[in-house]
Amino acid sequence: MTVKEVNKENFRKEVVDLEIPVIVDFWAEWCGPCRMMAPVFSELSEEYENRLKFVKINTQEEQELSAMHNITGIPCMVVMKNGREINRIVGFMPRELLKEKIDSILNQIK
């Protein structure tokens, strides 16, 4: 599964209106930890196909969406279900640690 770029025009369709949970990576091009997180996020998107959708929001281009979700530090990954925040993960972390956190969050919302 590819990671989809989301903006205010397609946010409802790509995040809010979905049956499955969505993890939204709030990031910026100038952010070193965000760039380090990108390949990890992309790799995990394939592992969770059909269970969790992975999308990205550029905080510089989508300041309104970032403010709406109270993003104060990046990278920030917000797990949402039916448009509501379930949990968030802030900062860079290695693949296995991120996978553990995602698994724990998904187990909470079953």
Secondary structure in CASP SS format (residue, H / E / C, confidence):
PFRMAT SS
TARGET T0000
AUTHOR 0000-0000-0000
METHOD secondary structure of the structure
MODEL  1
M C 1.00
T C 1.00
V C 1.00
K E 1.00
E E 1.00
V C 1.00
N C 1.00
K C 1.00
E C 1.00
N C 1.00
F H 1.00
R H 1.00
K H 1.00
E H 1.00
V H 1.00
V H 1.00
D C 1.00
L C 1.00
E C 1.00
I C 1.00
P C 1.00
V E 1.00
I E 1.00
V E 1.00
D E 1.00
F E 1.00
W E 1.00
A C 1.00
E C 1.00
W C 1.00
C C 1.00
G H 1.00
P H 1.00
C H 1.00
R H 1.00
M H 1.00
M H 1.00
A H 1.00
P H 1.00
V H 1.00
F H 1.00
S H 1.00
E H 1.00
L H 1.00
S H 1.00
E H 1.00
E H 1.00
Y C 1.00
E C 1.00
N C 1.00
R C 1.00
L C 1.00
K E 1.00
F E 1.00
V E 1.00
K E 1.00
I E 1.00
N E 1.00
T C 1.00
Q C 1.00
E C 1.00
E C 1.00
Q H 1.00
E H 1.00
L H 1.00
S H 1.00
A H 1.00
M H 1.00
H C 1.00
N C 1.00
I C 1.00
T C 1.00
G C 1.00
I C 1.00
P C 1.00
C E 1.00
M E 1.00
V E 1.00
V E 1.00
M E 1.00
K E 1.00
N C 1.00
G C 1.00
R E 1.00
E E 1.00
I E 1.00
N E 1.00
R E 1.00
I E 1.00
V E 1.00
G C 1.00
F C 1.00
M C 1.00
P C 1.00
R H 1.00
E H 1.00
L H 1.00
L H 1.00
K H 1.00
E H 1.00
K H 1.00
I H 1.00
D H 1.00
S H 1.00
I H 1.00
L H 1.00
N H 1.00
Q H 1.00
I C 1.00
K C 1.00
END
